[in-house]
């Protein structure tokens, strides 16, 4: 059974940092490409960062470039999202996402609140 489990969310002041983790399990090979999305109602869910299975390809949304960094530790089946210089508009539920064999998998999400 495929599972994506996020952790690391919380409340942080503007300008602060948080690191989200996504632990991946249940695939034949857990070294899969992973995306981080976020959603702040009533906005649509948007992709903020993506990393290939070997970390050779990394992409960011323009809104987070230079502030967020995605990385992975394949030995731990974990993908990270380091978020720096956080702004109130970064407040959202952050989701780990994998597309594999024409299927889409989501984690439960981690709430990040940026507020003073």
Steps between C-alpha positions, in 0.01 A plus 500: 500500500645832390535759774626857493534644850577868547635657818662822615220750463419759762475865590790728410552875495555686173863466395534169680576151372345154506599166351235261379566129457318243286568134574418274205410132526317226316649535152705220345778757496439798728745717307225669299462855377323711763315830494402739777169679459324749722144621537361799683123514460336637295802479268563198282772251593830608345829320452787671677793262444586178320794261514589204278587157636874572496467873579650581161196708406352756741237763429337775704201725467598861439338598829749295705820514292797607707316431828405130488728203435390144423733207567490129564671224694427179311655288775223631729226506231445863593457822306544835673376851438713762673303824519686821585399867514141395547223747424138512617395407145686168540234396752340183363468126536801343331457164328746239380405359157616212281382410149586138415363255243211733408401526867523801728576476871464769766601531861266632768669840499689714748366839609745790485387827656712812461381767739628744760 
